[in-house]
Amino acid sequence: MAQAVKFDRYGGIDVLNVVEIPEPVAGPGQLVVQVVAASINPGEWKIRQGLLHERWPATFPSGQGSDFAGRVVAVGDGVSGVAVGDEVVGFSDERSSQATHVVVPVGQVTPKPAGLSWDVAGSLYVAGTTAFAAVRAVSPEAGDTVVVSGAAGGVGSLVVQLLRAREVTVVGIAGPGNHEWLRSVGAVPVAYGDGLADRIRAAAPDGVDAFIDTYGPDYVELAIDLGVKPDRIDTIADFAAVAKYGVKAEGSGAAATIDVVAGLADLAASGKLDVPIAGTYPLSEVRAAYSELEAGHTHGKIVLRP
Ligand SMILES: NC(=O)c1ccc[n+]([C@@H]2O[C@H](COP(=O)([O-])OP(=O)(O)OC[C@H]3O[C@@H](n4cnc5c(N)ncnc54)[C@H](OP(=O)(O)O)[C@@H]3O)[C@@H](O)[C@H]2O)c1
């Protein structure tokens, strides 16, 4: 029997349940994938709590999850290029990947490169496409200095490395526990809290060219105060700042294609992109997984393993 994470009203983690669902069937052009790993993302708990009702409402009962990696177990009519038994990385547009099985159009999967771990493969879609879009939005050039808030989180950890690959000096804002990791990927860590602007100025004596905010409150204003031009500021967490300051808010929606996922999978498989895995949970412990994520200090990704 197949199982999926569902909730039937907005609320805290206690509304999340793992329930039995009918055996999934592949319609024309679709695949059924047995999910091995499905990462979780903050947007999911914000939707489940009703915080994004105006922007992204839920309909009940709602499933959950976009990211996944797994094995193809059925293919529908008209599918070519993918066969039963293939290992794939992909995404759901139906909030349905946190399940034993997910049904998706064939165009939403790409082969899992040999050697790429399941946990990393199942973590790439939301965080990876968001990081890709945010980096592209600020047009980084070799020699620039770019500041990143939330620099060791699910998105920030990838942003930092994509910037470093463009020969950018990266100042990463994070808690002290993440500073060693930031140094290991070539970033200059600074702690958040009182005196942050002075610490950034000390770390970037020639000025800051661009700013990527993956955290939210106050960071866009800080970027403006540091003299960064609005068209070189991207936030994925403070949408009000777009109208207020004229900054960008390019996130996953701006780069949510399977080609971007495939490119990130290749980078990760070749060791050029480190995707830190903060923890893994069986599907039955979905509430515990979100408790950890909602605490707000995740380094990298948390993964469900159905
Ligand atoms: N618009 C989009 O397309 C899109 C897509 C994905 C995510 N998002 C949003 O982007 C945000 C980040 O997502 P994520 O998956 O990276 O979250 P995450 O994995 O939970 O990471 C959050 C990070 O924030 C850091 N942090 C906590 N307090 C901080 C502070 N005061 N200043 C700076 N950093 C602080 C934490 O690191 P420390 O341990 O160092 O404190 C943690 O690593 C969320 O708001 C999410 O909803 C938007």
The ligand as a MOL file (V3000), in Angstrom:
LIG
                    3D

  0  0  0     0  0            999 V3000
M  V30 BEGIN CTAB
M  V30 COUNTS 48 52 0 0 0
M  V30 BEGIN ATOM
M  V30 1 N 11.1860 32.4170 -2.8640 0
M  V30 2 C 11.5930 31.1800 -3.0720 0
M  V30 3 O 11.5710 30.6840 -4.1840 0
M  V30 4 C 12.1530 30.3950 -1.9120 0
M  V30 5 C 12.6440 29.0980 -2.1230 0
M  V30 6 C 13.2400 28.4240 -1.0550 0
M  V30 7 C 13.2700 29.0240 0.2020 0
M  V30 8 N 12.7240 30.2530 0.3830 0 CHG=1
M  V30 9 C 12.7750 30.9180 1.6970 0
M  V30 10 O 14.1350 31.1960 1.9650 0
M  V30 11 C 14.3980 31.0800 3.3520 0
M  V30 12 C 15.5760 30.1410 3.5650 0
M  V30 13 O 15.2450 28.8370 3.1480 0
M  V30 14 P 16.2390 27.6400 3.5100 0
M  V30 15 O 15.6610 26.4020 2.9480 0
M  V30 16 O 17.6110 28.0070 3.1750 0 CHG=-1
M  V30 17 O 16.0700 27.6450 5.1240 0
M  V30 18 P 16.9380 26.8870 6.2210 0
M  V30 19 O 17.6110 25.7110 5.6240 0
M  V30 20 O 16.0200 26.6960 7.3780 0
M  V30 21 O 18.0920 27.9250 6.6160 0
M  V30 22 C 17.8310 29.0260 7.3590 0
M  V30 23 C 19.1860 29.5690 7.8440 0
M  V30 24 O 18.9710 30.8350 8.4590 0
M  V30 25 C 20.0360 31.0210 9.3660 0
M  V30 26 N 19.6820 32.0450 10.3450 0
M  V30 27 C 18.9560 31.9090 11.4880 0
M  V30 28 N 18.8490 33.1100 12.0920 0
M  V30 29 C 19.5090 34.0120 11.3130 0
M  V30 30 C 19.7100 35.4120 11.3930 0
M  V30 31 N 19.2240 36.1550 12.3760 0
M  V30 32 N 20.4190 35.9960 10.4090 0
M  V30 33 C 20.8970 35.2820 9.3600 0
M  V30 34 N 20.7330 33.9580 9.2290 0
M  V30 35 C 20.0450 33.3330 10.1950 0
M  V30 36 C 20.2770 29.6660 9.9630 0
M  V30 37 O 21.6620 29.5010 10.1930 0
M  V30 38 P 22.4250 29.6240 11.5840 0
M  V30 39 O 22.4480 28.2560 12.1820 0
M  V30 40 O 23.7690 30.0490 11.1110 0
M  V30 41 O 21.6890 30.5720 12.4620 0
M  V30 42 C 19.8540 28.6960 8.8640 0
M  V30 43 O 20.9870 28.0830 8.2710 0
M  V30 44 C 13.0780 30.6450 3.9880 0
M  V30 45 O 12.4040 31.8080 4.4480 0
M  V30 46 C 12.3160 30.0300 2.8400 0
M  V30 47 O 10.9100 30.0870 3.0320 0
M  V30 48 C 12.1800 30.9540 -0.6470 0
M  V30 END ATOM
M  V30 BEGIN BOND
M  V30 1 1 1 2
M  V30 2 2 2 3
M  V30 3 1 2 4
M  V30 4 1 4 5
M  V30 5 2 4 48
M  V30 6 2 5 6
M  V30 7 1 6 7
M  V30 8 2 7 8
M  V30 9 1 8 9
M  V30 10 1 8 48
M  V30 11 1 9 10
M  V30 12 1 9 46
M  V30 13 1 10 11
M  V30 14 1 11 12
M  V30 15 1 11 44
M  V30 16 1 12 13
M  V30 17 1 13 14
M  V30 18 2 14 15
M  V30 19 1 14 16
M  V30 20 1 14 17
M  V30 21 1 17 18
M  V30 22 2 18 19
M  V30 23 1 18 20
M  V30 24 1 18 21
M  V30 25 1 21 22
M  V30 26 1 22 23
M  V30 27 1 23 24
M  V30 28 1 23 42
M  V30 29 1 24 25
M  V30 30 1 25 26
M  V30 31 1 25 36
M  V30 32 1 26 27
M  V30 33 1 26 35
M  V30 34 2 27 28
M  V30 35 1 28 29
M  V30 36 1 29 30
M  V30 37 2 29 35
M  V30 38 1 30 31
M  V30 39 2 30 32
M  V30 40 1 32 33
M  V30 41 2 33 34
M  V30 42 1 34 35
M  V30 43 1 36 37
M  V30 44 1 36 42
M  V30 45 1 37 38
M  V30 46 2 38 39
M  V30 47 1 38 40
M  V30 48 1 38 41
M  V30 49 1 42 43
M  V30 50 1 44 45
M  V30 51 1 44 46
M  V30 52 1 46 47
M  V30 END BOND
M  V30 END CTAB
M  END
